[in-house]
Amino acid sequence: MRVAYVCADPGVPVFGTKGSSVHVQEISRAWRRAGADVTVYCTHAGTERPADLADLTVVELPPRRADGEERERAIGEAAAALAEAVVRDGCDVVYERYSLFSPALALVAGTLGVPSVLEVNAPLIEEQQRYRQLFDVRLAEAVLHRNALAADTVASVSEPVVRWVEGRVPGAKTLLAPNGVNTERIGPRPHGRRHPRRLTVAFVGTLKPWHGVPALLTAVALANTESGSSGHDGRWSVKIIGDGPGRQDLQRAAAGLGVEAEFTGAVPPDAVPGLLHGCDAAAAPYPQPLPGQGDYFSPLKVYEYMAAGMPIVATAVGQIPSIVEDGRTGLLVPPGDASAFAAAFRRLGADAALRERLGTQARAAAVGLYSWDSVLSRITATLPLSQGVAR
């Protein structure tokens, strides 16, 4: 079976350090493990190619240089060129990661008549309007409508995204397909190697406002102050794995709060497991979404924390309460409650057995419930495939 994976968003490098890049790579791996011959068609290949994907065929057609509304048209043109390449090469399934201006899936499925999947990871039209700038809203809406109706399955990462697709494109064949994790790439952390009086909490992600890292720094500062005054073990430092526009502000905030913080910068996905293994816990400090912003994310970092056997402290927003079981695979706290977050750190700092138990149970849940193979299996089960896909 030949699978054409289309990623026309130039902001998503196939071989990059972003969570979106990890998603592209992992779905490609899952297709290959299922026995498919995968070719990725993209506008941005990236440079961080993992060794196990060295033989993955990639066709890269970058958009022409342009700004503003003309750039949006250029991306659409590049996506149409990718579709032409897929049609020329042929495929048995076309699988596209939804991007704002790409008509590729509809073009390929309409020409070749092959099964098709549109993978929707976020309500990009609203996201682009809120955080960046969307010049041609009608084009973005028309592309979504065309592709979603052409797809045999619109695989959406969360219930809010399912509802968003159905609200914008009545008749779309939606499927809930949350993110997963590669439990072979991310193994469990070794036990007994960390210092009992100096603990480190990890955060993995792009340093942007909606990830809540300032709240994490505040909570660590509060936990350290209260632990010190009570004489308890477990002073916390922070390891920030990732980069983004908020890095300098976060560095200043950490210094002002007296929190010891290491900023690794952007790292290739293969480096993440080792960095996590050197830490004692991991955090997902998402804030409460503002009215109208929604909680549509499927938190890739949380699945990775679980696979690494990390005790997790996370805010109870979005899908997180359905993934992390409070007191069993992690500790959940209300968003915006620095005192509750700090109390969770103090609890973990004072109880090594609790840290180990939460981490072990988190790893077991990741292995049993959240593999990328199971994600892909749910998707392919909905397709009219003429050739079987291993399950």
N, C-alpha and C positions, 0 to 999 in steps of 0.2 A: 504494500500500500504506500502510495506517494502522498505526503502531506505538505501542502504549501502553507507556511506560517507567515502571515503578513503583519508587519509592524511599521506603519507609515509615519508615526509620530517622531520627528527629529529630536524631541526632548527625551526619548527613551532609547538610549544606546543598547543594542543587543548585548554587547560585552562591556558593561559598565558597572558602576558601584551602587546604583540606585536599587531600591526595592523593586521597582518596575522591571529593571534589567534582570534581577534574580527571577522574577516571575516568568519572563520570556524564556530564560534558560531552563527553568525547571519544567515548564510545560513541554518544551522541546525534548528534554531528557525523558519525560514520561511517555511521549509519543514513540521515541526510539526504543524504550524498554518494551513497549507494546508491539514492537516489530515493524514500525513504520520507517520509511525512508523520508527524512525531513529535510526540506530546503526552506531557509528563512529569507524572506524578501523584505528589505528594510530601507529606510532613508538614513539611518545612522548605525553603523556596525559597532563602533566603539573599539577600544584597544585592549581591554582586559579579558582576553579569551582564555577560559579555563582549559587545562590540559585534556580533560575528558571530552571536550567539544572541539578539539583541534580539527577533526574531520567533518564537522558540521558545515554543509554547503550554505554559503551566505551570498545573496545577491544584493548589492548596495547601490541605490540610485538616489543620491542626495538631491534635495530641491535646489533650484537656482537661488542665488542670493537676492533677497528683497526684504522690504520692511512693510509693517502695517498690513493693510488689506491686501496688498499685492503679495505679501509673504503667505497669507492664507491661501491665495490662489496657487502660488508656487507649490505649496505642500500638496494641494489637491492634484496638481499636474504630475508631481512625482509619484503620488499614489496610483494615478491612472497608468503611469509607465510601469510601475511594479505589477499591476494587474495584467498588462500586456505581456510582461515577462513570464508571469505564471501561466497564462494561456498558451504562450509559445512553448514553454517547457512541458506543460501538462501536469495534472495531479488527479488524485482520487478524492481528496478532501481539501477544502480551503478553510483555514482557521485564522481569523483576523482579530488582533487586539484593537479594540475600538479607539479611533482617534478622530478629531473633530472634522477633518476635511477630506477623509479618504473614502472614495466610493469603490475601493478595490474589491471587497467581498461581492457586492452586487454585480460588478462587471464580470468577475470570474465565474460566479455561480450561474449567471445568466448566459454566459457563452459556453461554458463546458458542461453545465447541468450536473455538477457534482455536489455532494453534501457539503454543508457549510455551517460554521460556528462563528458567531460574533461574541467575543469576550468583552464584557463591559465591567470596568473596574471602578468607575466613578461617574457621577453626573457631570460630565466634562463641560457642557454648555454653561451651566451655572457656575461651576468652579472657575472656568476661564473668565467669566464676567466679574466674579467676585475678587479674584486674586491677581488677575493679569489684565488683559484687554481683548475683547472679542469684537472684531470689526464687522464681519459679515454673519450676523446671527441667522439670517435666512438660509445661507449656505450650510451652516453647521446643522441646522434643524432638518434641512432637506436630505443631507447625507445620512444622518442618523435614521430618519424615516425609511429611506431607501434600503439601507443595509439591514436594518432590523427586520423589515418585512421579507427581505430576500433570504435571511438566514433560516436554516432548519432549526437551529437552537440559538437563543441569546442567553449565554451563560453569564450570570451576574453574581458578583462576589458577596452581596448582602441583600437582605430583604428590602431595605430602603432603595437600593439600586434596582431591584426587581420592580418595585412600585414606580420608580422614576421612569423606567423603560415603558412599562405598561401604560402609564399616564400620558407619555408623549407619543407612543406608537401603539394604539389599540390594535390587537390582533397579532402582535409579536409573540413568538413562542418562547417564553422566558423559562429559565431554569436557575434555581439557586445553587451556586457552586462556589462556596467560600474558599479562601486560600488554603494552602497546605504547607508542608515542609519536607525536605529531603533528610530523612533520619540517618542516611548513610553518609551524606556530606557533613552533617552536623551530628557528631557523636556526643555521648554524655561526658561531662567534666569529670576529671579524676577526683577522688576523695582524699581528704587529709593533707592537702598541700598548702592551705591558706593559713595566714597568721591569725590567731584568735583575737588579738586586740586591735588589729588594723584590717578593716573590712572594706571591700570595694563593691559598689553597685554599678552595673553597666547599663548604658542606654545605647541602642542602635537605631540610627535613622537620620534622615535629612533634617538639618537644624532650621526648621521653619515654625512659625508661631503655633500652629495647630497640634504640634507634638507635645507641648507642655513642659519643655525642659526647664524653664525658669522656676516652675512650681517644684520640680524635682530638687533643684539646688536649694530652694528655701526649706524644703522638708528635711534634707540632709543636714543643713545648718542647725535647724531646730532640734533634730534628733541628737546631734553631737553636743549641743548645749545642755540638753536635759540629761543625757547619759553622763556627761562629765560632772554635773552637779550632784547626781545620785551615786557616782562611783561605779557605775556599771561598765562592763567590758564592751568593746565594739564601737570604736570611733570609725565613722564611715568616710570614705573618699568616693569620687565619681570618675568613671571612665566613659567618655563620650566618643562613641564609635560612629563616625560619619562627619559630614561637613554640610555647609549651607550658608545662606545669607545672614543667619543670626549668630554665627560663631563669635565674632568680636564682642557683641553685646553679652553673650553668655560668659565669655572669659572675664569680662569686667564684673559681671554679676557674681561669679564664683569668688573672685578676689575680694569683692566688697563684703561678701558673706563669710569669708574665712573658710571656704570649702576647698579642700585640695581636689583639683580636677585635672585629669589628663584628657586632652583633645587629640585623638589619633588622626583626624582628617579623614578624607575618603579613603577607603581600603577596598581591595578586590573581595568579592564574596567568599573566596576560599580562605581569606585571612580572618574572617569573623569568628569561626568556631574557636580558634586558638585564643583570641582576645577575650571571648566570653569565658573560656575555661580558667582564665586567670582571675576571675571575679567571684564574689560570694553570693551575689543576687543580681537581679535584673529588673528594670523598671519600665513601665508603660504609663507615663503620667498625663494621658490625654485630658484636656480640660472639658468642661461641659460645653457642648456645642451651643453657639448662639442661636436665637430663634431664626429659623429659616435656613440654617447651615446644615442641619441634619447630622446623623451619625452613621454615614454610609460606608465607612471604611471596613475592610477586613484586615486586621492588624498582623501583617507578615512577621513583624518583629516578635510578637507574642508566641507564634508557632515556633520560631527559631529559638527563643528562650527555653521553651518546653523541650525541644529536641536536645538542647545542650544540657538538660538536667538542672536548670537554674531555678531556685526559689524566686517567685515573681511577686512584685508589688505593683498592682495596676489599679487604675481608676475604673469604676464600674460604669462604663459608658459604652454605647454601641453594642457590638457583638461580644465584647470581652466577657461579660458574665456568663455567656453561653459556652465560652471556651475554657476560661479559668474557673475552677471550682474552689470557692473561698474556703480556706482551711485545709484543702486537700492537695491542690496543685498550685496554689499561690494564695496571696492575701489581697482582697479587694477593699478599696477605700473609696469614699465619695469624692467626686471631682471637686477641686477647689478647696479641699479641707487639708491644709498643710499639717495641722496637728494630728489628724488621723494617719496621714502618710508617715509622719515622723514616728508615731507610735508603732507602726508596722515595722519600720527599720529598727527601732529599739527592741522590739520583740524578737526579730531575727538575730540581731546582734547578741542577745543574751542567751540564745538557745541554738547551739550548733546542731543538735539532734533534729530540731524542727527544720532547719535549713536543709539538711540531708534528706529528710522525709519528703518535704515538699518537692525538692528537685527530682528525687527518684520517681515519685508519682507523676510529676509533670512529664518526664521522659517517657514513662509507660503510656500515658495518654497520647502523646505525640506519635509514638510508634503504632499504637492500635487504631487511632481514629483519623489522623490528619496527614496521611501521605499524599504526595502529588499523584501517585498512581490511582488512588481512590477518587481524587478529584476528577481526573481525566476519564476514569471509568464511568462516573455519573454522567459526564457529558456525552461520551460516545454511545452510551446506551440509548440515547434519544435520536441517534442519526440513522438514516436509511443506508447503511453500509453494505456494499456488495461483497466486501472482503472482511473477514472477522478481525477484531482487535482483541489481543490477549487481555485477559482480566484475571 
